[in-house]
Amino acid sequence: MNTSTSYIPHEQLTQFAKAVYISTGLSEEDAFLAADTLVQAELWGHASHGLLRLAWYYARLRSGAMKSVTNTSLIVDSKAIAVMDGADGVGQVVAKRAMLESIKRAKNHGVGIVSVRNSNHFGTCMYFTRMGAQNGCISILMSNAGPNMAPWGGRQKKIGTNPWSIAVPAGKHGAVVMDMANSGVARGKIYLAQQRRQSIPNDWAIDKEGRPTTDPQAAIEGFILPMAGHKGYVMGVMVDILSGVLSGSSFLDQVHGPYDPVNRSGAGHFIVSMDVAAFQPLAEFEQRIDEYIHSLKDVPLATGHEQVYFPGEMENQADIRNRELGLLLPEDTQASLIEVAKESGQEKDLPF
């Protein structure tokens, strides 16, 4: 089996990842969701959250750190508010169920808030917040994560990159979407650079001695820097409190990330969905968003820029382009998928 430098149809990659997940005991529906989140990240141009992670999730499922059968339950079920226990199930499955629960409660009460405990890493936040936007809601999702940042002024890993996303329905534009970590860069991008044997900018991380580094391995052994200095640290703490402390889940360095093949995650999430129609008619809101986007773009372009993007538009354009062309996977990602295919016995589904 040789690695390929040609474009691969995204459907074939989804089918392969789905087969790998099914081999570990996931249902067909759950396996498709878990596979689709990885391939969709590739389609959006976010390879750091794409198929390079399949081997990590596969290892966690094989060890039992993440359960292949996801048995969620509601610990609290009270009008607009719910607390969901993910029972160490597949993070993507837990996140989807929690998001749909949040949307349902928003339709009934104007707002739906779901706090999640005992979950796992689920990939990109915006995969799920876009579900809210597609249903006429403004949705917010945040999650804590395994530690890789030190508290501001300290030198010990305590805080995760702790990402969060907001998606807003935008009519003909689809959705306006923010998805960001509270570190200067997502940890997955450092792993991607390591896999591709590339250097990283010297403002992404410091080594274990506290010195700026361009070596991704030294960055992984050291500390990722928060975005905007102390501001990113403060945001990371608040996301951890809302995701981990409020839900009754793990927090700070009690949480284990997808890179850890054997320890239960303990990740917690926090979701808020607001039904736009509870504030004003959805069509009126989408018209105002259209005016907003038009005004946002109606500025002189800075040197070196071809257009002004609204948040989420770059991903929309990449998605259209990559669905048409197919996906180019780095050699090391392909090598990782080949290894997973051998271990899982799914070599027949490997599309290269």
N, C-alpha and C positions, 0 to 999 in steps of 0.2 A: 504494500500500500504506500503510495508516494503522495507527498504533499502537493497541492495544486496552486498555481498562480493565476488560475482563471476564476471568473465570477461564478458563484454558486447560487442557484435559486434559493430564496429564503425558505420556501415551503419544504425543500428537501432537508434543510438544517433543522427546521422545527420537527419534522418527522423523526429525524435521528435522535434529537434530544428527548423527544417524547418516548421513544422506544427505550432509551437508557433509563428514564424515570420509571417506566412501567416495570422494567426488570428488577427494580428495588421494592416493588410492591405498591406503587401509586396506582390509583384508579385511572382509567383512560382520561376522564375529565380533568382530574388534578394534574396528571402528567402533561396534558396539552397546555394548561395554564402555565405551569412552571417552565415548560419549553418556550412558550410564546413570549414570556417576559424577557428571556435571554435574547431571543432572536429580534424582538422588537427594539431592545436596547441597541443592537447592532444596526438595525434599520435607521434609528435616530442618529447614528453616528457616535454612540457612547459605548465603544468597545470595552471600556474599563468595567462595564456592568453587563457585558455580553457573554459569549460562549466560553471565554476563558474561565468562567466561574462554574461551568458544569462539573468539572472534576472536583471542585471543592464541595459542591452540594452532594455529589455522588458519594464522596468519602464520608460525609456526615450521615447520609442515609444508611450507608453500609455499616457504620459503627453503631447506629442507633441513637446518636446524639440528636438527630432530627427524625421524628417518627414519620413513617411513610403513610400511615393512615391518620388523617387529621380530624380529631374529635373535639371540635370547639363546643363551648357551652357558655351560657349567659349567667354570670355570677350576680349581676345586678340588672334588673329589667324594670326601668322606671320612667315611663313617658318619653321625654327627649333624651334620656341618658341610659346607657348600657355599659356594663363591664363584661368583656369577653375573655375567657380563658382559652388560649390556643393549645394547651396541653402538649407543648413541644412539637407541634405538627409543622408541616411545610409552611414556611413564612408567606409565600405567595398566596396559598390557599387561605390562610388565616386573614391576611390583609384584604383579600377580595371579599370574604364574608363580612368582615368588619366594615368595609366601605359600603357595601350594599345595605347593611344594617343601618348605617349612618344616614344614607340617602332615604331609606324607608321612613325613618323617624323624622327626617327633615320635611318630608311630604306630609306627615301627619301633624307635626308640631311647629313647623317653620324652621326648626333647627334640630339636628341630630348629632349627639356627641357619643362616641364610642371609645372607651379606654380598653386597651388590650394588654394582657399579661401572658407570660410564658409562650412567646412566639419565637420566630426565627428571622434571620435576614430575608428580605423579600425582593431584592433587586432595586430598580428605580422607583422612587416615590411617585413620579408623575404617571406611571402606568396605571396607578389606582386613582389618583386625583382626577385624571381625565374622565374616569367613569362618572364622577359627580358632575362635571361640566356637561357631559353628554346627556345627563338627566336634569338639566336646568338648575343645577346647584353650584354654588361656590364651595369647593371642598379643600380642606387643609389636612395634610397628613404629616406627622413627624414620627421619628423613631430614634431610640438610642442604639448604641452599637458598641462593639468591643473597644477597649481603650487604646488610643494611639496618640493622644495629645496630653501634655502636662498641664495642670492648673497654672494660670498666669503667675509667673515668678517661681514656679517649682520645677523639679527635674525628675518626675516619675509619671509614667503613663497612668492616667486616671479617667480621661474623658474620651468618648468616641467622636468621630466626625459628625455624628448625630444629625442626619439630613432632614430636611423638611421641604414640602412642596405646597403650592397653592395653585389651583386651576379654576379658571373663570370661563363660563360659557360665552362664546364670541360669535354666534351666528355663522355667517358664511366663512369666517376666519377659523372656525373650529373651536379653539380654546386659547386663551392667554395663560401660559403656564410658567411658573417659577419652580425650579427644582435645584436645590443647592445643599451642600454640606457646610458646616460651620468652620471647617478647616480651610486653609488657603486652596486646597485641592483635595479631591476625593482620594482615599487611600488606594482604591482600585487603579487609579491612574499611575501610581507609583509602582504597583505590581505589574501593570502593563508595560511600563518602561523597563522594569527588571526583565520581564519576559522577552522583550524586544532588544535587550542589551543596549539600551539608550541611556544617556545621561538625563538628569532632570534639572530644571532651573534651580539656582542656589537659594531661592526664597521659598521653596516648598517645604523644606524640612531641615532639621539639624540632626547630627549624629548623637550617639549616646553620651558624648562628652560635651554636647551643647554647641558644637561648631557647625556652621552652614556647610551643606554637602550637596554635590551634584551626583552622588552615587546612590542609586535607588536601594541597593542592599543596605548601605549605611543608614539610609532614611528609615527603612523598615525596622532596623535594629534600634534606631533612635526615636525621634519624635516628629510628627507632622506639626507644622505651625498653624495656629488658628488664623482665619481670615481677619484682616484689619486689626491685628494685634489683640488687645484685651477685649475688643468687641466680639470677636468670634468666640473667645473663651466664655464670655457671659452668655451668648446665645446657646452655646453647647450645653452649658449648665442648665439653662431653662428648659431646653428640649428634653434633657435627661430627667428633670423633675417631673415634667408633664407626662413623659412616656414611661418612665420606670417607677418613680416614687408614687405618683398618683394612682397608677394601675395596680400597684401591689406586686410589680415584677422586679427583676434585678436592676441595679443601677451602678454607675461608675465602673470600677474594674471587676465587678461581679459578672458583667456581661461578656459573653464569648462570641466572636465574629465568625463569619463563614470560612475564614482561613484556618480555623481550629477544627480538625477532623473528629475530635472525640468528646469534647465537653459540651453539655447542653447550653444553649444560648442564653435563655432568660431575657431575651429582648422584649421590650414593651413598646407600644405604639399609642398615639393619640390622634383621633380623627374628629374633625368638626365639618359637618355639611350644613349649608344654609340654603334654603329654597328661595331662589331669586323672586319667585312669584309672591312670596310673603312680603316682599319689600315694594315691588312694582311689577307690572306686567312684563313677562320675560321678553316679549317682542320689543317693548320699549327699551328695556335694558340693553338688549343686543344692538339696537339702533344706536344707543349712546356709546356702546363699546366700539362700534364701527366708526363713529365720529372721533372717538378717542384715538384709535389706531391711525386714522387718516391724519389727524393733527400731529401725532407722534412722528410720523414719517415725513411730514411736510416741513423739513428743515434742510438747510444746505449740508451736503455731505462733507465729512472730514476727509483729508488726504488719505488715500489708500483704502477707502471703503466704497463698495459698490451700492449699498443700500442700508437703510436703517431697519433693523429687525425688531418686531415686538417679541416679548418673551415667549418662547416656544415655536417661533416661526422657523428658525434654523432647522429644528428637528423635523417640522412638517415638510420642509423642502428636501431634507436628506432622505426622509421616509419615501417620498414619491420617487426620487432618483434611484434609491437602492432597491426598491421593489421592481423597478423597470430593468435595471442593469444586473441585479444580483449582488451578492456580498463577496468582498475580497477578505479572506482571513489571513492574519499573520502566520508565518511558518510555525512559530512556537505554539500558537493556539491550535493549529491543525494537528501538530504533534501530540498535544494534550488530548485532543478529541480522539485521535487514533488509539492512544493508551486507554482511554475510557471505553472505547468500542471493544477493545480486546478483553478488558476486565469484565465488562458487562455482557459479552457475547453478542453484541449488536453490530458486528462488522459489516453485515449485509446491508444495513441502513446507512452506513457512512457514505456521504455523497461526493467523495473525492478519493 
